[in-house]
Amino acid sequence: MGAYILRRLLLMFPTLIGVTLVTFLVMICSPGGLRSVIVSHEGLMDPRQRAAVEKYYSKKYGLDKPLPVQYLLWLNKVSFVGVKDAGAGWPASWRFGFKPVDLGESIVHHRPVLDMVEEALPITLLLNGITFPIMMGISLWTGIKAAQHRGGVGDVVGGSLFLGLWSIPQVWAGVLLVGYLANRNFLHWFPASGLHDLRDEEMNFLPARLVVGFHCGWLLDTCWHLVLPVVCFMYAGFAFSSKLTRTATLENMAADFVRTARAKGVSERQVLYRHVLRNSLLPLITYSATIIPGLIGGAIIVESIFGIPGMGKLGVDAVFDKDKEMVLSTTLVATVLTLVSYLLGDIAYAIADPRVSFEAEGT
């Protein structure tokens, strides 16, 4: 198991290089090039000022160097291991070792990209951290109940409902949620955008009953703002995973080891949750390893619709602005989270089923 994890960790690096290289080339080779994009954000300038700005940014970003050199310079900058000081030439003053990660500076916002990522990433992880457990819990419960009562009213109605939910585009669902549940002209049960009320700085952390009335508090206000984004995140995911759980449970309920356990007098509850469920988790783990990157990608839609300042919205804005450093950094972070989710999925295989062995892989 340890050797497998080490191999997977080592394989993450060429994958990261491949993804970032493609993204880098797309940004550099875009129409107009990066130099024109940089200058366009500096406002109206006379030719001498424009030439000075182009020269400054060309030196800063290495735009006067060949593409492979530009990529290697960026890769060295964002890596925690590399050349510490490459400013005075090769090889005398170059020192290799551990160094701080530098994601560069946003061309549009003129702020360090690392600071902006540190502000946006926890929000996206919070959305995913809330959505994933709820989605998996609903999927397991509904899938097992549907398998227990196969062909019943609940199984047929639930299956049809889940199929309909899975078919609804996320963009359309988000617009409908905002248009009806957050619209002042309709129900207006939830906030339309953001994570907090405009007066959140004046709130207590927990709900409290004051002289002027009930005060919801910062925590309850945040939960209220998260309801619609979380629903928009998870409705399609739990619809599919519930059907997957049902199918895997039915398959294992007909297996020989289940008949043997029943013949030994094991209670139906123990058969279901100790024997059937554990073996039914393998396809769900496979799907979970792919759905976590999907949730991160889905953050682009959800955060844009609900005005949440997370990684998805940050990445979309960077693409429209052709902000090279920001696009590369958001791609790097999303790729790392995707690879980590795949690694955790493979580790979960061995935990769910000890018969799964990774030590023989590649032998």
C-alpha positions as CSV (number, residue, x, y, z in Angstrom):
1,M,0.0,0.0,0.0
2,G,2.8,2.4,0.9
3,A,4.6,1.7,-2.4
4,Y,1.4,2.3,-4.3
5,I,0.8,5.6,-2.7
6,L,4.4,6.7,-3.4
7,R,4.0,5.8,-7.1
8,R,0.8,7.7,-7.3
9,L,2.3,10.7,-5.7
10,L,5.2,10.6,-8.2
11,L,2.8,10.3,-11.1
12,M,1.1,13.5,-10.0
13,F,4.0,15.6,-11.1
14,P,4.0,14.7,-14.8
15,T,0.3,15.1,-14.9
16,L,0.6,18.6,-13.3
17,I,3.3,19.5,-15.8
18,G,1.1,18.4,-18.8
19,V,-2.0,20.3,-17.7
20,T,-0.1,23.5,-16.8
21,L,1.9,23.3,-20.1
22,V,-1.3,23.1,-22.2
23,T,-2.9,26.0,-20.2
24,F,0.3,28.1,-20.5
25,L,0.5,27.6,-24.3
26,V,-3.1,28.5,-24.7
27,M,-2.6,31.7,-22.8
28,I,0.6,32.7,-24.5
29,C,-0.6,31.9,-28.0
30,S,-4.0,33.5,-27.6
31,P,-4.9,36.3,-30.2
32,G,-3.0,39.4,-29.5
33,G,-0.6,37.7,-27.1
34,L,-0.1,38.4,-23.5
35,R,1.8,41.7,-24.1
36,S,-1.3,43.4,-25.7
37,V,-3.5,42.2,-22.9
38,I,-1.2,43.6,-20.3
39,V,-1.0,47.0,-22.0
40,S,-4.8,47.1,-22.6
41,H,-5.3,47.1,-18.8
42,E,-3.1,50.2,-18.3
43,G,-5.5,52.7,-19.9
44,L,-4.8,55.3,-22.6
45,M,-1.0,56.0,-23.1
46,D,1.1,57.8,-25.6
47,P,3.5,55.6,-27.7
48,R,6.5,56.3,-25.5
49,Q,4.6,55.3,-22.3
50,R,3.2,52.2,-24.0
51,A,6.7,51.2,-25.2
52,A,8.0,51.6,-21.6
53,V,5.2,49.6,-20.1
54,E,5.7,46.8,-22.7
55,K,9.4,46.7,-22.0
56,Y,8.8,46.6,-18.2
57,Y,6.3,43.7,-18.4
58,S,8.4,41.9,-21.1
59,K,11.3,41.8,-18.6
60,K,9.1,41.0,-15.7
61,Y,7.3,38.0,-17.3
62,G,10.1,37.0,-19.6
63,L,8.1,37.7,-22.8
64,D,11.3,38.4,-24.7
65,K,12.5,34.8,-24.1
66,P,11.5,31.6,-26.0
67,L,8.3,29.8,-24.9
68,P,10.1,26.9,-23.2
69,V,12.2,29.3,-21.1
70,Q,9.0,31.3,-20.2
71,Y,7.3,28.1,-19.0
72,L,10.3,26.9,-17.1
73,L,10.6,30.2,-15.3
74,W,7.0,30.1,-14.3
75,L,7.3,26.5,-13.2
76,N,10.3,27.4,-11.1
77,K,8.4,30.3,-9.5
78,V,5.3,28.3,-8.5
79,S,7.2,25.2,-7.3
80,F,8.3,24.9,-3.6
81,V,11.5,23.2,-4.8
82,G,13.8,24.9,-7.4
83,V,16.2,27.7,-8.1
84,K,16.1,30.2,-5.3
85,D,18.0,33.0,-7.1
86,A,18.3,33.0,-10.9
87,G,18.8,36.7,-11.3
88,A,22.5,36.9,-11.8
89,G,23.1,34.2,-14.4
90,W,24.0,30.5,-14.6
91,P,25.5,28.7,-12.8
92,A,27.5,30.7,-10.2
93,S,24.7,32.4,-8.3
94,W,21.9,29.8,-8.7
95,R,21.0,28.0,-5.5
96,F,18.7,25.0,-5.5
97,G,16.5,24.0,-2.6
98,F,13.2,24.7,-0.9
99,K,11.7,28.1,-1.4
100,P,8.4,30.0,-1.0
101,V,5.7,29.4,-3.6
102,D,5.1,32.5,-5.7
103,L,2.0,32.5,-7.9
104,G,2.8,35.9,-9.4
105,E,0.7,39.0,-9.5
106,S,-2.7,39.5,-11.1
107,I,-2.5,41.8,-14.2
108,V,-6.0,43.1,-13.6
109,H,-6.2,43.4,-9.8
110,H,-2.5,44.2,-9.2
111,R,-2.5,41.9,-6.2
112,P,-0.5,38.8,-5.4
113,V,-2.3,35.8,-6.9
114,L,-1.5,33.7,-3.8
115,D,-3.5,36.1,-1.6
116,M,-6.5,36.0,-3.8
117,V,-6.4,32.2,-4.0
118,E,-6.1,32.0,-0.2
119,E,-9.3,34.1,0.0
120,A,-11.3,32.1,-2.6
121,L,-10.2,28.5,-2.0
122,P,-11.6,28.1,1.5
123,I,-15.0,29.2,0.2
124,T,-15.1,26.6,-2.6
125,L,-13.8,23.9,-0.2
126,L,-16.6,24.9,2.3
127,L,-19.2,24.5,-0.4
128,N,-17.8,21.1,-1.4
129,G,-17.3,20.1,2.2
130,I,-21.0,20.7,3.0
131,T,-22.3,19.3,-0.3
132,F,-20.4,16.0,-0.5
133,P,-21.4,14.4,2.9
134,I,-25.0,15.4,2.5
135,M,-25.1,14.1,-1.1
136,M,-23.5,10.8,-0.1
137,G,-25.7,10.4,2.9
138,I,-28.9,10.9,0.9
139,S,-27.6,8.6,-1.8
140,L,-26.8,5.7,0.5
141,W,-30.1,6.0,2.4
142,T,-32.4,6.2,-0.7
143,G,-30.4,3.7,-2.7
144,I,-30.5,1.1,0.1
145,K,-34.3,1.7,0.7
146,A,-35.0,1.4,-3.0
147,A,-33.1,-1.9,-3.2
148,Q,-34.9,-3.3,-0.1
149,H,-38.3,-2.5,-1.7
150,R,-37.5,-3.2,-5.3
151,G,-40.4,-2.7,-7.6
152,G,-42.4,-0.9,-5.0
153,V,-44.1,2.5,-5.2
154,G,-41.2,4.3,-3.6
155,D,-38.6,2.6,-5.8
156,V,-40.5,3.5,-9.0
157,V,-41.5,7.0,-8.0
158,G,-38.0,7.8,-6.6
159,G,-36.2,6.4,-9.6
160,S,-38.3,8.5,-12.0
161,L,-37.8,11.6,-9.9
162,F,-34.0,11.0,-9.7
163,L,-33.8,10.5,-13.4
164,G,-35.6,13.8,-13.9
165,L,-33.3,15.6,-11.5
166,W,-30.2,14.2,-13.2
167,S,-31.5,15.5,-16.5
168,I,-31.9,19.1,-15.4
169,P,-28.9,21.3,-16.5
170,Q,-27.2,23.0,-13.5
171,V,-27.4,26.4,-15.1
172,W,-31.2,26.2,-15.6
173,A,-31.6,24.9,-12.0
174,G,-29.6,27.7,-10.6
175,V,-31.6,30.4,-12.5
176,L,-34.9,28.8,-11.4
177,L,-33.8,28.7,-7.8
178,V,-32.8,32.4,-7.8
179,G,-35.8,33.4,-9.9
180,Y,-38.5,31.8,-7.7
181,L,-37.1,31.1,-4.2
182,A,-34.9,34.3,-3.9
183,N,-37.0,36.7,-6.0
184,R,-38.9,39.5,-4.1
185,N,-41.8,39.1,-6.6
186,F,-42.3,35.4,-5.8
187,L,-41.4,33.5,-2.6
188,H,-38.2,35.3,-1.5
189,W,-37.3,32.6,1.1
190,F,-33.6,32.8,0.6
191,P,-30.9,35.4,-0.3
192,A,-30.2,35.8,-3.9
193,S,-26.4,36.1,-3.8
194,G,-23.3,36.3,-1.6
195,L,-22.4,34.4,1.6
196,H,-23.3,37.0,4.2
197,D,-25.6,39.9,4.9
198,L,-24.3,43.3,4.1
199,R,-24.3,44.0,7.9
200,D,-22.5,40.8,8.8
201,E,-19.7,42.7,10.6
202,E,-22.2,44.0,13.2
203,M,-23.6,40.5,13.9
204,N,-22.9,38.2,16.9
205,F,-21.5,34.8,15.9
206,L,-24.5,32.8,17.4
207,P,-28.2,33.5,17.3
208,A,-29.5,35.5,20.2
209,R,-32.8,37.1,21.4
210,L,-32.2,40.8,21.9
211,V,-34.4,43.7,23.1
212,V,-35.3,44.6,19.6
213,G,-36.1,41.0,18.7
214,F,-34.5,37.8,17.4
215,H,-31.0,38.2,15.9
216,C,-30.0,35.4,13.6
217,G,-26.3,35.7,14.1
218,W,-23.4,35.3,11.7
219,L,-23.4,31.5,11.7
220,L,-27.1,31.1,10.9
221,D,-27.0,33.9,8.3
222,T,-24.2,32.1,6.5
223,C,-26.0,28.8,6.6
224,W,-29.1,30.5,5.2
225,H,-27.1,32.0,2.3
226,L,-25.6,28.5,1.6
227,V,-28.9,26.7,1.2
228,L,-29.5,27.5,-2.5
229,P,-25.9,27.0,-3.7
230,V,-25.7,23.6,-1.9
231,V,-29.0,22.5,-3.4
232,C,-27.8,23.5,-6.8
233,F,-24.5,21.7,-6.3
234,M,-25.8,18.3,-5.2
235,Y,-29.2,17.6,-6.8
236,A,-27.8,15.9,-9.9
237,G,-25.0,14.1,-8.0
238,F,-27.2,12.4,-5.4
239,A,-29.7,11.4,-8.1
240,F,-27.0,9.5,-10.0
241,S,-25.2,8.1,-6.9
242,S,-28.5,6.9,-5.4
243,K,-29.3,4.8,-8.5
244,L,-25.7,3.5,-8.4
245,T,-26.1,2.5,-4.8
246,R,-29.4,0.7,-5.6
247,T,-27.8,-1.3,-8.4
248,A,-24.7,-2.3,-6.4
249,T,-26.9,-3.2,-3.4
250,L,-29.2,-5.4,-5.5
251,E,-26.2,-7.1,-7.1
252,N,-24.7,-8.0,-3.7
253,M,-27.9,-9.1,-2.2
254,A,-28.1,-11.9,-4.7
255,A,-24.5,-13.0,-4.0
256,D,-23.5,-16.3,-2.4
257,F,-22.0,-14.8,0.7
258,V,-25.3,-13.1,1.5
259,R,-27.2,-16.4,1.2
260,T,-24.7,-18.1,3.4
261,A,-25.0,-15.4,6.1
262,R,-28.8,-15.7,6.0
263,A,-28.5,-19.5,6.3
264,K,-26.4,-19.1,9.4
265,G,-29.1,-17.1,11.0
266,V,-27.6,-13.6,10.7
267,S,-30.3,-10.9,11.1
268,E,-31.4,-9.1,8.0
269,R,-30.1,-5.8,9.3
270,Q,-26.6,-7.2,9.9
271,V,-26.6,-8.8,6.5
272,L,-27.5,-5.5,4.9
273,Y,-25.2,-3.1,6.7
274,R,-22.3,-5.4,7.6
275,H,-22.0,-7.6,4.4
276,V,-24.0,-6.0,1.6
277,L,-23.2,-2.3,2.1
278,R,-19.5,-2.7,2.5
279,N,-19.2,-4.6,-0.8
280,S,-21.6,-2.1,-2.5
281,L,-19.3,0.8,-1.6
282,L,-16.7,0.0,-4.3
283,P,-18.6,1.5,-7.3
284,L,-19.7,4.4,-5.1
285,I,-16.1,5.1,-4.2
286,T,-15.2,5.1,-7.9
287,Y,-17.9,7.6,-8.6
288,S,-17.0,9.7,-5.6
289,A,-13.4,10.0,-6.8
290,T,-14.7,11.6,-10.0
291,I,-17.5,13.6,-8.5
292,I,-15.2,15.7,-6.3
293,P,-13.5,17.2,-9.3
294,G,-16.9,17.6,-10.8
295,L,-18.0,19.6,-7.8
296,I,-15.0,21.8,-8.1
297,G,-15.8,22.4,-11.8
298,G,-19.4,22.9,-11.0
299,A,-18.4,25.7,-8.7
300,I,-17.8,27.8,-11.8
301,I,-21.5,27.7,-12.6
302,V,-22.9,27.9,-9.0
303,E,-20.5,30.6,-7.8
304,S,-21.2,32.7,-10.9
305,I,-25.0,32.4,-10.5
306,F,-25.1,33.1,-6.8
307,G,-22.3,35.7,-6.7
308,I,-20.0,33.7,-4.4
309,P,-16.4,34.8,-4.5
310,G,-14.8,31.3,-4.7
311,M,-12.3,29.6,-7.0
312,G,-14.9,29.0,-9.8
313,K,-15.8,32.7,-10.1
314,L,-12.2,33.7,-9.7
315,G,-11.2,31.4,-12.6
316,V,-14.0,32.6,-14.9
317,D,-13.1,36.2,-14.4
318,A,-9.5,35.5,-15.0
319,V,-10.3,33.7,-18.3
320,F,-12.4,36.6,-19.6
321,D,-9.7,39.1,-18.5
322,K,-6.9,36.9,-20.0
323,D,-5.1,37.2,-16.6
324,K,-2.2,34.8,-17.3
325,E,-1.0,34.3,-13.7
326,M,-4.5,33.9,-12.3
327,V,-5.6,31.4,-15.0
328,L,-2.5,29.3,-14.5
329,S,-2.8,29.4,-10.7
330,T,-6.5,28.4,-10.7
331,T,-5.8,25.6,-13.1
332,L,-2.9,24.4,-10.9
333,V,-5.0,24.4,-7.8
334,A,-7.9,22.6,-9.5
335,T,-5.6,20.0,-10.9
336,V,-4.0,19.3,-7.5
337,L,-7.4,18.9,-5.9
338,T,-8.5,16.6,-8.6
339,L,-5.4,14.4,-8.3
340,V,-5.7,14.3,-4.5
341,S,-9.3,13.2,-4.8
342,Y,-8.3,10.3,-7.1
343,L,-5.6,9.3,-4.7
344,L,-8.0,9.3,-1.8
345,G,-10.5,7.2,-3.8
346,D,-7.8,4.5,-4.4
347,I,-6.9,4.5,-0.7
348,A,-10.6,4.1,0.1
349,Y,-10.7,1.0,-2.0
350,A,-8.4,-0.8,0.3
351,I,-10.2,0.4,3.4
352,A,-13.6,-0.8,2.0
353,D,-12.4,-4.1,0.7
354,P,-9.2,-5.7,2.1
355,R,-9.1,-8.0,-0.9
356,V,-8.1,-5.1,-3.1
357,S,-4.3,-5.2,-3.2
358,F,-2.2,-2.5,-4.9
359,E,1.2,-4.0,-4.0
360,A,1.2,-6.2,-7.1
361,E,0.4,-3.4,-9.5
362,G,3.1,-3.0,-12.1
363,T,4.8,-6.3,-11.3
